[in-house]
């Protein structure tokens, strides 16, 4: 009987290891194909929870002496509201918190019962989550995401292990190899993603600086370009574009007026309305911009060329330079058209004063179906609160 029992135990252990391996391979495949940072972090946390049978957990990223929540999950309670608060929070990396202790020491922390910590414990349990939700954090497992160079990329915090009967219990004292392997994969994935994000930001900063040279050559130009980029990104996301499409618009939109580099200052900076001849010269900036961006070598420049050429086209076909109408206008150009006009309305220009938010919204709504695509306006209005974050003075006046 002992031999049968021992054999059964070995088979159960092998089966658990096989499930862990399958989970690890599935997680690795998802991480490999994912280009969405949020989806990537959610996948890491979801798979770690599945491997440890945790009913909840969070993933924190390390950076500049702080830990920041990037994913929060729980099978028992709705975490959407609390997640919105947590995902904005940062806490110092110190031995005071569980996450900080793990990130600082590089040790795995397995707490059977959070209400029974030793009196001399070097960390404490933050009860804010439980207090806000009525949830009870009983058992906790915190795993550092250790990179090959010894640095800590973040921390996995797993909450309330469920045993074979479905009851909350301590996490097993010995973790299976799959969980530790997932932590290693996650550490490299997170570290690489952080590096990629820094490269993307550096790329965007370069685009913004080069685009500034081509704009109005005044002090507010850089701010205008950044706001148009930010609003275009928000509209694209509200329209349901995928992460790759949203990123393309974010990086391509700053080059919308690159053709203005060839427009004389006497016209570009004229503090009055333009004559017919001057307006025709000004309108040439769309064609010049497309020429500057001709023969693009990547998707960003290809979209930037379409935006530069077509962001002054109108939904009713009365725009320039080609008189395109409706969906003949590239979607990215339709989005930037609204973002560019909105920013021009609510900010002072050399030839006009700034308008109020109410006036700007009245103009946008009134020109929908004529200047602006109806679906673009709908997305803009649906995400207006997010847009106003780029316009502090407007947001203040709206409240």
Number of C-alpha atoms within 10 A of each C-alpha: 6 7 8 9 10 11 12 12 12 12 12 12 13 12 12 16 17 13 15 23 19 13 19 24 14 14 21 19 11 15 21 11 9 14 14 13 16 12 14 22 21 17 20 26 26 22 19 27 24 15 20 22 19 26 19 23 22 24 26 27 24 25 15 7 11 17 23 21 21 19 24 22 22 18 10 9 12 11 17 12 9 13 18 13 11 18 14 10 13 16 15 16 21 18 17 15 17 23 29 24 22 25 30 15 13 17 13 16 17 19 20 19 15 17 12 9 14 9 6 6 9 12 17 13 13 13 12 9 15 11 10 9 13 10 12 14 19 17 21 23 22 23 22 28 32 22 19 10 6 9 16 22 23 29 30 26 25 27 27 27 24 17 15 9 7 9 10 18 18 19 23 13 9 7 11 16 14 22 22 16 14 23 24 17 20 28 24 17 21 23 21 13 15 17 12 12 13 12 12 14 13 12 12 18 14 12 17 22 14 15 23 25 15 19 23 21 15 11 9 14 18 19 13 19 23 19 20 26 24 22 28 31 26 22 29 26 19 17 19 11 14 12 16 11 16 21 17 19 28 23 24 27 36 29 27 32 25 24 25 23 19 16 20 13 12 9 16 20 15 13 12 10 11 15 10 9 8 16 13 12 16 18 16 17 22 26 18 21 25 25 14 14 21 14 11 14 9 8 12 18 20 17 24 28 28 23 31 28 28 29 28 27 27 26 23 17 16 15 17 17 17 15 16 19 18 19 10 13 23 18 20 24 26 27 29 30 25 26 26 22 18 20 19 18 20 19 15 13 14 12 11 13 12 14 16 16 19 13 13 18 17 11 14 21 17 12 18 19 16 18 24 23 23 16 15 23 23 16 18 25 17 14 17 16 12 16 22 16 14 16 15 11 12 17 16 10 10 12 5
